[in-house]
Amino acid sequence: MRLVTAGVPISLGRAVVGIVSTHPVAATERGKRILVTHNLDGTDLTGYRGILTTADKSAARFHVPVVHKVREIDHLLDGYIVALEPTTGFVRTVYRPDSEHNILFATERCNSNCLMCSQPPQDRDDADGLTARNLELIELLDPPPNYLCITGGEPTLLGQRLLTLIAALRDKLPSTTVHMLSNGRLFAWPEFTQAFAEVGHPSFSIGIPLYSDLATAHDYVVQARGAFDQTIMGLHQLARWGQRIEIRVVLHALTTRRLAQLAEFIYRNLTFVDHIALMGLETIGYTPRNLDRLWIDPKDYQAELLDAVEILRLRGMNVSIYNHQLCVLDRSLWKFAKKSISDWKNIYLDECNGCGMRDHCGGFFQWATKLHSAHIHAIHC
């Protein structure tokens, strides 16, 4: 699924965020709209927030921001929200009303450097630009979506800007469930956690990774000394302020060795968490360069996965399995498996054709065509 295209910017001095219209609209409706068209000839462009066109308009002059010679526009549908980037001419789809997998991308920076990071961090100061883009996006969301995810990078590195963003979500979209992905480390500072909690969003939760019950093992996976201690302190600070928490465990060769011990640790030390997600590995980002340390066929850790799920289930904890195919899971685990992969990167392989459980299976990340379990097969019910 295409989410990014590009062209050549004209009169685009700053980033512009607007709602896609594939046909001209009345002058009174143009203030929030970006007109997307193959042909501009004879079109009144007055009042639009921006224009996207595949046509070559190098010789023309415009009084509105324009990206011309755009490579592809057919994926841009009415009601989509796009961001036009100056200098590069990138056109990013930042919201699709027909999807339940929309995100607010907070920053590319991160204070960890995980071995299997699917979005490798970039050391650039993007906080102001991305915060402004997200605040504009929030203002344009009508009707409100059921769900949004804040992700990065590490969103807490925004500091006060993150609190501003959450306050905007609280005020503009109070009925929207918001889930934020964070490594949790900055919540170890009580003052920050208190300020975060006092924003008071009515339906907010935080997903935080924990990769081992051993500090050295967790720190190795995230490539940051002291990260385990900060994460545990952050989890307890969040609990102190009544925040809803999800623990996320990415399953690979370094985390499945002590998965049962980690489940026991979570039960004994983090009983306040709302949910534990045991997640399959994405083979993108940093993962390919670290495959010799990370890769294990999911079929080969079924015993550890069964033990961990049973430990948590018997203690009454809410546990799910994400990013796994039913054909590699023990059948007793099927009831814990969720269809969790975002629609824009979710595929099925040829081996899935004719599978009686396909509609119930989470499928694959689109990059799994290069590497996946050797045990994928159609299930005949």
DORO-79853 format. One line per 4 residues: number of its first residue (from 1); for each residue x, y, z of C-alpha. Coordinates in pm, 1 decimal, padded with zeros to 6 digits. Example, Ala and Ser with C-alpha at 12.3 -4.5 7.8 and 13.67 -1.06 7.14 Angstrom:
2
1> 01230.0/-00450.0/00780.0 ~ 01367.0/-00106.0/00714.0
REM end
This chain:
381
1> 00000.0/00000.0/00000.0 ~ 00146.1/00334.8/-00104.0 ~ 00166.6/00605.3/00164.6 ~ 00434.6/00831.9/00016.7
5> 00479.7/00994.3/-00321.2 ~ 00680.8/01293.4/-00438.1 ~ 00695.9/01574.3/-00688.4 ~ 00846.7/01919.7/-00733.3
9> 00735.5/02193.5/-00491.4 ~ 00634.4/02542.8/-00601.2 ~ 00548.8/02823.7/-00355.4 ~ 00581.9/02571.3/-00071.8
13> 00772.2/02758.1/00197.0 ~ 00659.9/02539.2/00487.2 ~ 00494.0/02205.0/00544.9 ~ 00125.4/02202.2/00456.1
17> -00131.9/01959.8/00593.7 ~ -00472.7/01927.4/00433.0 ~ -00765.8/01706.7/00338.1 ~ -00760.5/01549.7/-00007.2
21> -01024.0/01650.0/-00262.0 ~ -01003.4/01476.0/-00597.7 ~ -01259.5/01713.5/-00750.2 ~ -01300.2/02091.2/-00723.8
25> -01511.4/02205.7/-00429.2 ~ -01702.2/02522.1/-00348.4 ~ -01495.3/02823.8/-00247.3 ~ -01630.5/02809.2/00108.0
29> -01490.9/02455.6/00153.3 ~ -01139.5/02507.8/00018.9 ~ -00961.9/02639.0/00327.0 ~ -00876.1/02290.2/00458.4
33> -00852.0/02116.7/00121.2 ~ -00568.3/02002.7/-00101.2 ~ -00689.9/01957.5/-00456.8 ~ -00546.2/01644.5/-00620.7
37> -00577.7/01629.9/-00997.5 ~ -00405.3/01521.9/-01317.2 ~ -00512.7/01835.0/-01504.6 ~ -00521.7/02191.1/-01371.2
41> -00624.3/02360.8/-01695.8 ~ -00915.3/02596.8/-01641.0 ~ -00944.4/02515.8/-01269.1 ~ -00998.5/02798.8/-01022.0
45> -00734.6/02737.5/-00751.7 ~ -00829.3/03027.2/-00525.9 ~ -00855.6/02941.8/-00157.3 ~ -00716.6/02588.2/-00158.6
49> -00466.3/02498.7/00110.4 ~ -00253.4/02328.4/-00154.2 ~ -00250.1/02164.1/-00497.6 ~ -00112.2/01826.4/-00610.8
53> -00087.4/01745.0/-00977.0 ~ 00091.8/01504.6/-01207.0 ~ 00107.8/01778.3/-01471.0 ~ 00429.4/01969.2/-01542.4
57> 00365.7/02329.1/-01436.6 ~ 00726.6/02450.3/-01436.2 ~ 00636.4/02762.3/-01633.2 ~ 00333.7/02856.7/-01422.3
61> 00312.6/03087.3/-01121.5 ~ 00089.3/03009.8/-00825.4 ~ -00041.9/03193.2/-00523.1 ~ -00107.1/02867.3/-00336.8
65> 00140.0/02590.1/-00242.3 ~ 00176.8/02340.3/-00527.1 ~ 00355.7/02011.0/-00578.4 ~ 00362.3/01932.9/-00951.7
69> 00505.0/01645.9/-01156.5 ~ 00388.3/01414.8/-00874.7 ~ 00478.6/01053.4/-00954.5 ~ 00156.7/00888.3/-00832.7
73> -00170.0/01031.1/-00703.3 ~ -00422.4/00753.1/-00764.0 ~ -00376.1/00618.8/-00408.6 ~ -00495.6/00952.0/-00266.2
77> -00868.0/00929.6/-00197.4 ~ -01120.5/01189.5/-00088.6 ~ -01099.6/01246.3/00285.2 ~ -00739.0/01130.0/00319.1
81> -00510.4/01379.4/00491.8 ~ -00167.8/01446.3/00345.5 ~ 00137.6/01647.1/00444.5 ~ 00332.4/01832.9/00175.6
85> 00698.1/01876.9/00262.4 ~ 00897.4/02176.6/00137.9 ~ 01236.9/02127.7/-00028.9 ~ 01185.3/01753.8/-00088.6
89> 00837.6/01767.7/-00242.3 ~ 00743.2/01453.4/-00048.6 ~ 00370.0/01394.7/-00010.5 ~ 00296.9/01175.6/00290.9
93> -00041.8/01024.9/00364.7 ~ -00077.8/01092.9/00737.1 ~ -00438.2/00984.1/00787.5 ~ -00681.6/00748.1/00614.0
97> -01041.1/00755.6/00744.2 ~ -01102.1/00403.2/00609.8 ~ -00827.5/00255.1/00832.1 ~ -00801.0/00162.2/01199.8
101> -00420.1/00187.4/01186.1 ~ -00351.2/00560.6/01182.6 ~ -00054.8/00707.1/01367.3 ~ 00085.9/01035.1/01488.0
105> 00458.9/01008.9/01418.2 ~ 00624.3/01208.3/01696.3 ~ 00997.7/01207.4/01620.0 ~ 01272.4/01004.2/01454.8
109> 01500.8/01048.7/01757.2 ~ 01538.3/00781.1/02025.7 ~ 01744.4/00729.9/02341.1 ~ 01766.6/00353.1/02277.4
113> 01909.7/00172.1/01975.9 ~ 01737.1/-00168.0/01976.7 ~ 01896.7/-00450.3/01779.7 ~ 01567.4/-00522.4/01601.9
117> 01434.7/-00165.7/01569.4 ~ 01197.9/-00147.1/01271.1 ~ 01229.3/00235.1/01256.9 ~ 01600.9/00306.6/01310.7
121> 01647.2/00639.3/01491.0 ~ 01784.9/00949.0/01322.2 ~ 01977.2/01216.3/01507.8 ~ 01793.8/01521.0/01378.1
125> 01596.1/01792.1/01554.6 ~ 01251.1/01726.7/01408.7 ~ 01043.0/01795.3/01719.2 ~ 00901.3/02134.4/01624.2
129> 00816.8/02040.3/01266.0 ~ 00649.7/01708.8/01347.1 ~ 00463.0/01854.2/01646.2 ~ 00323.2/02131.3/01427.0
133> 00221.3/01875.5/01164.2 ~ 00047.5/01656.0/01421.4 ~ -00136.9/01949.0/01579.2 ~ -00264.7/02050.7/01234.7
137> -00369.6/01693.5/01167.3 ~ -00564.9/01674.2/01494.3 ~ -00754.1/01990.5/01401.3 ~ -00857.9/01835.5/01069.1
141> -00991.8/01507.4/01210.2 ~ -01367.1/01521.1/01172.6 ~ -01539.1/01289.4/01245.6 ~ -01306.3/01165.6/01518.8
145> -01139.2/00828.0/01463.0 ~ -01194.8/00538.5/01701.3 ~ -00821.5/00488.8/01756.5 ~ -00486.2/00662.7/01710.1
149> -00132.2/00553.7/01792.4 ~ 00152.0/00788.8/01887.5 ~ 00485.6/00644.7/01784.7 ~ 00840.4/00730.2/01681.2
153> 01133.6/00721.5/01760.9 ~ 01076.6/00791.4/02126.7 ~ 00779.6/01027.8/02182.9 ~ 00882.0/01127.4/02536.2
157> 01187.5/01304.8/02393.6 ~ 00941.9/01576.7/02285.1 ~ 00909.6/01680.3/02649.9 ~ 00654.8/01961.0/02687.7
161> 00560.0/01927.1/02320.0 ~ 00429.2/01576.6/02391.0 ~ 00208.7/01710.7/02669.0 ~ 00078.2/01976.9/02428.9
165> -00000.9/01706.1/02174.1 ~ -00187.6/01488.7/02424.5 ~ -00379.5/01789.6/02554.3 ~ -00488.8/01866.1/02197.0
169> -00609.8/01507.5/02157.6 ~ -00794.2/01533.9/02488.6 ~ -00969.9/01856.6/02390.5 ~ -01040.5/01791.8/02021.7
173> -01090.5/01412.8/02018.6 ~ -01194.1/01305.6/02369.9 ~ -01373.9/00994.4/02240.8 ~ -01069.7/00865.4/02048.3
177> -00870.1/00587.6/02215.1 ~ -00499.9/00677.7/02204.8 ~ -00215.2/00428.3/02249.3 ~ 00142.8/00555.0/02271.6
181> 00450.6/00341.1/02207.3 ~ 00741.9/00436.0/02432.5 ~ 01049.8/00272.1/02581.9 ~ 00932.2/00412.8/02915.3
185> 01272.6/00530.2/03030.4 ~ 01194.8/00899.2/03084.9 ~ 00901.0/00810.0/03308.6 ~ 01162.2/00719.4/03571.7
189> 01169.5/01095.0/03644.8 ~ 00874.6/01161.5/03881.1 ~ 00821.3/01523.6/03775.0 ~ 00779.5/01431.2/03409.7
193> 00542.6/01144.4/03487.4 ~ 00330.6/01365.2/03711.7 ~ 00302.1/01633.3/03442.3 ~ 00221.2/01365.2/03185.0
197> -00053.4/01212.0/03399.6 ~ -00202.2/01549.1/03490.0 ~ -00288.2/01616.0/03124.8 ~ -00578.0/01383.1/03201.0
201> -00661.9/01224.8/02867.3 ~ -00974.5/01011.7/02928.1 ~ -00873.4/00712.1/02711.6 ~ -00495.4/00684.7/02694.6
205> -00258.4/00390.2/02731.4 ~ 00113.8/00331.9/02688.7 ~ 00289.4/00030.6/02534.8 ~ 00636.0/-00024.2/02682.9
209> 00884.3/-00298.9/02586.7 ~ 01048.0/-00530.7/02839.0 ~ 01278.7/-00795.3/02697.3 ~ 01410.8/-00988.2/02994.7
213> 01391.3/-01032.2/03368.1 ~ 01768.8/-00970.5/03368.1 ~ 01890.9/-00611.5/03344.0 ~ 02198.9/-00702.6/03142.1
217> 01993.9/-00893.5/02883.7 ~ 01736.2/-00615.7/02839.9 ~ 02008.9/-00350.8/02815.5 ~ 02189.0/-00553.4/02549.7
221> 01878.2/-00582.9/02333.3 ~ 01807.4/-00208.7/02353.3 ~ 02179.5/-00120.5/02338.5 ~ 02156.2/00123.9/02629.1
225> 02321.3/00074.3/02966.6 ~ 02084.0/00133.4/03258.0 ~ 01772.9/00110.5/03038.0 ~ 01622.6/-00179.8/03235.7
229> 01638.2/00006.5/03565.4 ~ 01493.9/00321.0/03410.4 ~ 01213.9/00124.4/03242.3 ~ 01115.1/-00054.8/03562.8
233> 01119.1/00272.6/03758.3 ~ 00917.7/00434.3/03478.6 ~ 00657.6/00158.3/03488.1 ~ 00613.6/00201.9/03861.6
237> 00589.6/00579.6/03832.4 ~ 00318.3/00542.7/03568.1 ~ 00132.1/00297.3/03790.5 ~ 00159.3/00539.7/04080.5
241> -00027.9/00795.0/03868.8 ~ -00290.8/00547.5/03753.3 ~ -00183.1/00522.5/03388.3 ~ -00291.3/00227.9/03172.6
245> 00010.5/00019.8/03066.6 ~ 00080.2/-00252.5/02813.6 ~ 00402.9/-00456.1/02826.1 ~ 00540.1/-00550.1/02483.2
249> 00788.4/-00834.0/02429.8 ~ 00937.6/-00883.4/02083.1 ~ 01015.6/-01253.1/02044.5 ~ 01352.1/-01351.4/01898.0
253> 01650.8/-01567.4/01988.1 ~ 01764.1/-01330.0/02264.8 ~ 01425.8/-01290.8/02436.4 ~ 01270.4/-01637.3/02409.8
257> 01545.1/-01806.7/02614.8 ~ 01404.1/-01672.4/02942.2 ~ 01047.3/-01601.4/02834.1 ~ 00894.8/-01801.0/03119.8
261> 01116.0/-01622.2/03373.0 ~ 01012.8/-01287.6/03224.3 ~ 00644.9/-01384.8/03255.4 ~ 00703.2/-01473.0/03620.3
265> 00885.0/-01141.5/03673.8 ~ 00596.6/-00946.6/03519.8 ~ 00344.7/-01121.4/03744.2 ~ 00546.4/-01067.0/04062.5
269> 00663.9/-00711.2/03996.9 ~ 00424.2/-00552.5/03747.0 ~ 00082.8/-00686.7/03840.6 ~ -00068.6/-00345.0/03766.4
273> -00024.8/-00368.8/03387.3 ~ -00339.3/-00401.3/03176.3 ~ -00202.8/-00616.9/02897.1 ~ 00101.7/-00815.4/02786.8
277> 00166.1/-00849.4/02411.6 ~ 00406.7/-01120.5/02293.8 ~ 00507.4/-01006.0/01947.3 ~ 00663.6/-01162.9/01639.4
281> 00979.4/-01014.6/01492.9 ~ 00974.3/-00766.9/01202.2 ~ 01258.2/-00837.8/00961.4 ~ 01316.9/-00475.8/00862.9
285> 01518.7/-00182.9/00993.7 ~ 01808.9/-00304.6/01203.9 ~ 01691.6/-00667.3/01209.7 ~ 01851.9/-00785.4/00881.9
289> 02199.1/-00676.7/00994.8 ~ 02152.7/-00860.0/01327.4 ~ 01985.5/-01178.5/01203.8 ~ 02269.6/-01398.2/01327.2
293> 02183.4/-01293.0/01681.4 ~ 01806.1/-01254.7/01647.5 ~ 01653.5/-01505.7/01410.3 ~ 01476.4/-01812.3/01542.2
297> 01196.1/-01990.7/01361.6 ~ 00876.5/-01924.3/01561.8 ~ 00804.6/-02297.1/01549.7 ~ 01117.3/-02350.8/01759.3
301> 01004.4/-02139.7/02056.6 ~ 00653.1/-02277.8/02094.8 ~ 00736.6/-02452.5/02424.2 ~ 00866.9/-02127.0/02576.3
305> 00567.7/-01935.6/02442.5 ~ 00325.5/-02190.2/02585.3 ~ 00491.5/-02171.1/02926.4 ~ 00485.7/-01790.7/02933.6
309> 00123.1/-01764.3/02826.6 ~ 00019.1/-02025.1/03080.9 ~ 00203.4/-01848.3/03363.8 ~ 00027.5/-01520.4/03283.9
313> -00313.7/-01675.5/03211.8 ~ -00324.9/-01872.1/03536.5 ~ -00248.6/-01552.4/03727.9 ~ -00541.1/-01375.9/03562.5
317> -00327.4/-01143.3/03348.5 ~ -00442.9/-01027.4/03006.3 ~ -00203.7/-01170.5/02745.7 ~ -00210.1/-01170.4/02364.3
321> 00010.1/-01297.9/02082.7 ~ 00077.3/-01052.0/01798.7 ~ 00233.6/-01088.4/01452.6 ~ 00219.9/-01469.3/01438.1
325> 00064.0/-01707.7/01188.0 ~ -00179.5/-01968.0/01319.7 ~ -00008.4/-02249.4/01130.2 ~ 00308.9/-02212.1/01339.4
329> 00132.3/-02166.5/01672.7 ~ 00032.6/-02451.7/01899.0 ~ -00346.4/-02482.0/01866.0 ~ -00392.2/-02411.9/02235.8
333> -00249.1/-02063.3/02166.8 ~ -00487.3/-01972.9/01886.1 ~ -00733.1/-01804.4/02121.5 ~ -00457.8/-01560.2/02228.1
337> -00351.2/-01469.2/01870.9 ~ -00466.5/-01131.0/01737.8 ~ -00471.0/-00978.3/01390.2 ~ -00231.4/-00701.2/01482.4
341> -00032.3/-00606.2/01172.7 ~ -00120.4/-00262.8/01030.5 ~ -00322.3/-00285.5/00710.0 ~ -00067.3/-00097.6/00499.5
345> 00203.4/-00358.8/00564.1 ~ -00006.3/-00675.7/00601.3 ~ 00017.2/-00953.6/00338.8 ~ -00041.5/-01327.5/00295.2
349> 00189.4/-01567.4/00112.0 ~ 00109.0/-01808.0/-00169.2 ~ 00119.0/-02087.3/00088.3 ~ -00187.3/-01927.3/00249.8
353> -00407.7/-01981.3/-00054.4 ~ -00686.4/-02222.0/00030.7 ~ -00623.9/-02199.7/00404.5 ~ -00942.9/-02245.9/00602.5
357> -00815.4/-02018.0/00880.9 ~ -00688.4/-01732.9/00665.7 ~ -00964.3/-01492.3/00769.4 ~ -00871.8/-01546.8/01133.7
361> -00494.7/-01533.7/01087.2 ~ -00283.5/-01221.1/01131.7 ~ -00076.5/-01288.8/00820.0 ~ 00268.7/-01141.4/00761.3
365> 00455.2/-00816.0/00740.7 ~ 00507.5/-00737.6/00373.1 ~ 00884.4/-00782.1/00408.0 ~ 00835.7/-01141.0/00533.6
369> 00853.4/-01265.5/00174.7 ~ 01233.4/-01281.1/00221.9 ~ 01236.4/-01456.2/00560.1 ~ 00965.9/-01637.9/00753.6
373> 00902.3/-01963.5/00933.6 ~ 00987.3/-02277.3/00740.9 ~ 00659.1/-02428.2/00862.7 ~ 00403.8/-02206.1/00687.2
377> 00121.1/-02413.4/00538.9 ~ -00248.3/-02394.7/00460.9 ~ -00477.1/-02528.1/00731.7 ~ -00758.1/-02745.6/00601.6
381> -01049.2/-02738.5/00840.8
REM end
